[in-house]
Amino acid sequence: MSYRIERVNELLHQEVSKILPREVEFKDCIVTVTNVKTVPSLLSCDVLITVIPEKKEKDALAEIRASLYEIQKIINKRLNIKKVPRLFFKIDEGAKNLYKIDKISSYGKKRPKNNFQEN
């Protein structure tokens, strides 16, 4: 990945993370931007998000897509670059899988014993 693409990814990540809570009203969930992946031509980028709780993912994506025009407009104004990528929001499946693996791997571990003895 080129240095320019890395910088654009970082910049988009910062800006979208700031804009999303202000522009979109999420109901009963927490949404975080986990990653941004821009194509080398700078025409588009995938903004990967995680939603807690998982059952609200579809609702959160619907809210974001309803406000996508406003979000894109703000990004276009804030970024001082020649080509501003078009934003596409997606659920970060990697983060979900990592959480599931962590949950499974900690399932078999014993819990630490309580050092306090009852009398």
KEVO-510031 format. One record per residue: residue in one letter; z, y, x of N, C-alpha, C in turn. Coordinates in steps of 0.05 Angstrom, whole numbers, plus 5000, padded with zeros to 4 digits. Each point is the difference from the previous one (the first is absolute). Layout:
N
aZYXZYXZYX ...
***
This chain:
119
m500049775017500050234983500050255018 s498450194993499750245016502450184996 y500450175020502250194999499850184975 r497650094994499550184977500949864974 i499249754996500749864976503149964998 e501249955022502949975001501450264991 r499050225010501150274993499650064971 v497649944990499450054971501849824983 n500449755008501849824985502950124999 e501050095023502750115001500250254983 l498050175002500050254984499949944970 l498349824992499849934972502649874990 h501149835017502649874992502150214995 q500350195018502050214996499550164975 e497550094997499450184977500249854973 v499049764998500149854975502949944994 s501649935020502949954995501550244989 k499150245008501250254990499050064971 i497449964996498850084975500749814977 l500149745005500349804979502450054982 p502450045011502350054983499950264984 r498650205010499850254986498050004977 e497849865004497850004981500049784979 v501449785007500049774982502849954990 e500349974974502649954989500449704995 f501449875018500449714998502549944982 k499649814982502249934982501449755009 d502550035007501749775007499149845023 c498850135020499149855024499950185024 i500049885023499850155025497449925013 v498450195008497449955013500050125028 t499249845019499950105028497249935011 v499150185017497449965014500749845026 t498849765002500749835024497950025022 n497550054992497850015020497650144989 v498450115018497450124993497949895018 k497849904989497949895016497450144994 t499050165019497650154996497649865013 v497850004987497649875011498950195022 p498649895021499150165022498250244992 s498549974978498350224992501550234986 l502649964995501750204987499150064971 l498649824988499250044972502149924981 s501749805007502049914981502449895016 c502249974986502449885012501649864978 d501349785008501849864983502850095005 v501350094980502950085002501649774988 l501549865018501549774991502850094992 i500949914977502650084990501649754993 t502650045000501849804989501650124977 v500649834980501350094976502549834996 i502250134995502549854994500950094973 p500449834981499749715000497049924997 e499549765009497249905001498750004972 k501549954979498949984973498850274991 k500650225013499050264993497550085016 e498949815015497750075017497650104984 k499349864979497750084984500450274987 d502450064991500650264988499850225020 a501049955024499950205022497250065008 l498349795003497250045007498550154978 a500749944976498750154978500750295000 e502550065006500950285002498650155023 i499849865023498750125023497050054994 r498749804988497150034994499550224980 a501950044982499850224980500150275014 s501550025022500450255015498350015025 l498249825004498549985025498350255006 y498950114979498350245004501750235012 e502450044989501750215011501049945028 i500749755005500849925027497850055020 q497649914993497750045018499450305005 k500250164979499550285003502050135019 i502549934998502150115018499549915029 i499349755003499449895027497650155012 n497950054984497750145010500650285009 k501950134987500850275008501750005025 r501849815002502050005022498849915026 l498249815000498949905025497850185011 n500350065025498050175012498149835018 i498549824987498249835014497350014986 k497949935015497350024989499649824976 k500649745003499749814978502849914991 v500650054975502549904989499449744985 p501349785007499449754987500850004971 r498649844984500749964972502249794999 l502150064984502449834999499749784980 f500849765008500249774982502849885004 f501549984978502749905001500049704994 k501549855016500249714996502949915006 i500849774989502649895005499949865027 d502150055016500149885027501149714997 e498149815000500749724997501549905025 g499450115023501349915025503050054999 a500850234989502850064998501449814980 k498649944978501249814981500349735012 n498049905015500149745013502249995021 l500350225015502150015020502849984987 y500350134978502649994985500549714991 k497949874989500449724991500749815023 i498650045023500649835023502850045010 d500950255000502750065009502049884981 k499550014974501849894980500249695003 i497749885005499949705003501449925026 s499650155021501249935026503050045000 s501050184985502950054999501349824979 y498549854984501149834979501749775011 g499049885022501449775011502350075018 k500350255008502150085018502750004986 k502049925015502750014989501150285001 r501650064980501250264999502450015019 p500650235012502350015018502649954984 k501849865014502649944987501750254999 n501650014980501950224997502349955019 n500650195017502149975020502850034989 f500250094975502650034988500949754987 q502549925005501149764988501750074976 e499649854979501650054976502749855003 n502150134991502749885001500649874974 
***
